[in-house]
Amino acid sequence: MGRLIYTTIASLDGYVEDVGGNFDWAAPDPEVFAFINDLERPIGTYLYGRGMYETMRFWETADQQPGQSAEEADFTRLWQAADKVVYSRTLDGVTTSRTRIERDFDPETVRRMKASSDRDLSVGGAALGASAFLADLVDELGLLVLPVLVGGGKRSLPDGVRLDLLLLDEMRFDGGVVYLRYEVRKAAA
């Protein structure tokens, strides 16, 4: 059975994007990028909202760009090898391989995907992540906290969700980024 993992960046004040929709302040240095690649290795399927998919589809042809770093090349291979499910009511089609569109986010379908998968799944994008948290689907939360305050924007973690978490891992990087990994404690049935 695969786990559903939500990994996100966050400014110290809790945002994934600033008020202008920018996240250039979050570009990883080589040390952090290599670490992210290691986090991505167990992922077999990415679940994306439209916005996150449109950002991530760059990796479909990133290997054709000159001057790619070793970390970028590694991530490109990992991303291209994974399946992608894009949740969108407005997207007409996809331009990446191993990708399909779902018009609605159905928690039961995601539960079946988790149950039938021998690899982990990743949910990407703050809005889709919020839907997964609200449906009690997220098994693990990874947070890369960056040493910057952006003053507002799109929140990294959803409002209106109460979860008990168990700290599994932490790591500090030379550039000031801190990684926190939590297990979502499920209520006893």
Buried (B, 14 or more C-beta within 10 A) or exposed (E): EBBBBBBBBBBEEBBBBBEEEEBEBBEBEEEBBBBBBEBBEBBBBBBBBBBBBBEBBEBBEBEEEEEBEEBBBBBBBBBBEBBBBBBBEEBEEBEBEBBEBBEEBEEEEBBEBBEEBEEBBBBBBBBBBBBBBEBBBBBBBBBBBBEBEBEBBBBBBBEEEEBEEEEEEEEEBEEEBBBBBBBBEEEEE
